[in-house]
Every structure is written in C-alpha cells, then in structure tokens.
C-alpha cells in the first residue's frame, strides 16, 4: 500500500511538472514583450528624437500587467487559493525589496553627486512608497517630457504608483465579481465601462498646446490600458488556440499588427494631440491583440517573439525599468547630457548587469519563498508574475 502511495506521488509530481512546463511555454512570448517594452522605454530616455514613441512601452507594460494579474487570479480562484492577504503579500514581495534598495542607493549616491536632485526627497519618497507618486508629480508640476537639465532619479516611478493603486483595488473587485456578480458578461460590461470612462477623460482633459503630463501621469486617464489587459485575461481562451492551421491571412494580420507596433514606437509624437486624443487608446488595443496572438504557441507571433535574448531581458524587466533611469541620470551627471551611441553601449550593459544581479540575488530568492507543503502549483503562478 505504501509503495502505491509513493508511486501515486511520483506520478503526480511528473504530471505537475509537465503541466507547469506547458503553461510556462505558453507565456514565454510575454517575457519577450516585456523585454521589448523596457527596451523601448530606455531607447526613448536615451534618444527621444529617434525612438519617439518609446514611452508607449509603459502602455504595453500596463496591458501585460492587467492580463497576467487576471490570468493568475483566475487560476488561484480555480484552485480555491485566492485570498486578499495572499494577493497583497505577493505584490509586496514583488515590488518593495527592489524599491527599498533603489531608494537607499540613490539617496546615498546623489547626496554626494548632486544633492539638488534630491530636493523634496521626504515627500517624494513617501509618495512612491505609498503608491501615489504619479499624483505627487502632477501636484508638483513635474513634466515627464521636459529634458533640459537633470531630473529626479525617481521620476519614472509614476507608472509603478498606478500599478500599486490598481493592485490595491483589484482583489476586492475580483472577489466581488466571483462572489456577487458571478457572470463573465457582467465582468466584461463593468470593465468596458471603466475603459470607456478612462479613455473619455483622457480625451477631454488633454489641452492642446499645454504640457500633457497631467493626462500622461493620471491614474484616471491611463487605467484603461490595465483594464484592457484584464478584459483580455478574462476572455483570452475564447480567442486563442485556433492556429493549428494558420492561414496566410492570419499570418499577414499578425505581421501587420507587429509592424504597426514598431511604427508606433518609433514615430508617435509626444506633442501631437492625436497621441492623447486617440493614440494611447488605440495602441493599447493593438498591444492587447498582439498579446492574444503571443500566448498561442502555434501562432506566427509566438514563434517570432520566442527569442532567448528578449526573454532574458523580459524576466528581469522590473529591475531593468527600476534601475535604468537613476543610472541614466548618474551617467549624465558625470559625463554630460549628450550620450553618444558608443557611450550608450556600456550604459545599457551597466543597466542590464544591475538588473541581472538584482534578479539573481534579491528578486528571485524572495519570489520563490513558496510553501511547498501546500499546493505546489503556486510555484508556477508566482513565476509567471515575475
């Protein structure tokens, strides 16, 4: 009897590994998309005149976040393991260790390099630790698009604050949906209403000729990207899995979508009214559709994005994003505002090395502190949120 019990456990272990491997494979292309997103943001901060729409990488991050959070929440609910405390615990372990290191390191370094860049650090620090830095920057008239002179090494944390605000509300909404609403069409309707309100606010609040930072930073005017990801995450199985006999038309459609994405990254104008009236919304929809193709292992998009280098960066994209801006500001403080292509190579390498060490020695050990005596599938679902 004991022998058969051990045999059963061995089979369960093997089946679990196969299931995790298959699910991990389906989401590999999303790592590549994260890699592309963070590279576009770095490109924009290095050469805004060339990678003009690189700031759209943040929109791609938002859509991916909404998609993955919904996907993992649904998986936890199916296994009866979704709780508010567990959700918040995972988000805290994901976000705050790197944030604390980033804060301490930058305060220590810039105190000696250029203390003026840390002006108002107390209120600014509180704002990003409590997750309202985007509104702090709005209240202090901090322009995202102003490039004259050095800026705070924490200016890029506005986007993290939007995600933190979303994470605070998501588990409450998700449990309400599951326990009260129950029907997917009601979830879809509510999310579509949220998307519509947010997009409408972006359209109405944008003022041509003025600095667009208010609508660029605002949670109210940017949350539609995350909500689009949530919508895709809740419904993606209805649209994927159909590429076993991929037609030429489907392949051409995917090529066209990917091409449009590249065009958006390199040619979207930060000063154009079109960008804020409709561009940010349309590109978020574009990214959501690309994600739907990317999670199907039989699609052309998946095959194209399944690149080791992009996946490597994507797995470390949180650290890359968090460290890139302070390193860029530090570089400019020492070597001047203009960065040549030759200088960009060691600069980008420094960013990637910093993120790699952070991932290996801090992020990954913390994220893999999972209770193995429980349902071991939790390991996989922690993994895909990295």
C-alpha positions, 0 to 999 in steps of 0.5 A: 500500500505504501509503495502505491502511495509513493508511486501515486506521488511520483506520478503526480509530481511528473504530471505537475511538472509537465503541466507547469512546463506547458503553461510556462511555454505558453507565456514565454512570448510575454517575457519577450514583450516585456523585454521589448517594452523596457527596451523601448522605454530606455531607447526613448530616455536615451534618444527621444528624437529617434525612438519617439514613441518609446514611452508607449512601452509603459502602455504595453507594460500596463496591458501585460500587467492587467492580463497576467494579474487576471490570468493568475487570479483566475487560476488561484480562484480555480484552485480555491487559493485566492485570498486578499492577504495572499494577493497583497503579500505577493505584490509586496514581495514583488515590488518593495525589496527592489524599491527599498534598495533603489531608494537607499542607493540613490539617496546615498549616491546623489547626496554626494553627486548632486544633492539638488536632485534630491530636493523634496526627497521626504515627500517624494519618497513617501509618495512612491512608497505609498503608491501615489507618486504619479499624483505627487508629480502632477501636484508638483508640476513635474513634466515627464517630457521636459529634458533640459537639465537633470531630473529626479532619479525617481521620476519614472516611478509614476507608472509603478504608483498606478500599478500599486493603486490598481493592485490595491483595488483589484482583489476586492473587485475580483472577489466581488465579481466571483462572489456577487456578480458571478457572470463573465458578461457582467465582468466584461460590461463593468470593465468596458465601462471603466475603459470607456470612462478612462479613455473619455477623460483622457480625451477631454482633459488633454489641452492642446498646446499645454504640457500633457503630463497631467493626462500622461501621469493620471491614474484616471486617464491611463487605467484603461490600458490595465483594464484592457489587459484584464478584459483580455485575461478574462476572455483570452481562451475564447480567442486563442488556440485556433492556429493549428492551421494558420492561414496566410491571412492570419499570418499577414494580420499578425505581421501587420499588427507587429509592424504597426507596433514598431511604427508606433514606437518609433514615430508617435509624437509626444506633442501631437494631440492625436497621441492623447486624443486617440493614440494611447487608446488605440495602441493599447488595443493593438498591444492587447491583440498582439498579446492574444496572438503571443500566448498561442504557441502555434501562432506566427507571433509566438514563434517570432517573439520566442527569442532567448535574448528578449526573454532574458531581458523580459524576466528581469524587466522590473529591475531593468525599468527600476534601475535604468533611469537613476543610472541614466541620470548618474551617467549624465551627471558625470559625463554630460547630457549628450550620450553618444551611441558608443557611450550608450553601449556600456550604459545599457550593459551597466543597466542590464548587469544591475538588473541581472544581479538584482534578479539573481540575488534579491528578486528571485530568492524572495519570489520563490519563498513558496510553501511547498507543503501546500499546493505546489502549483503556486510555484508556477503562478508566482513565476509567471508574475515575475 
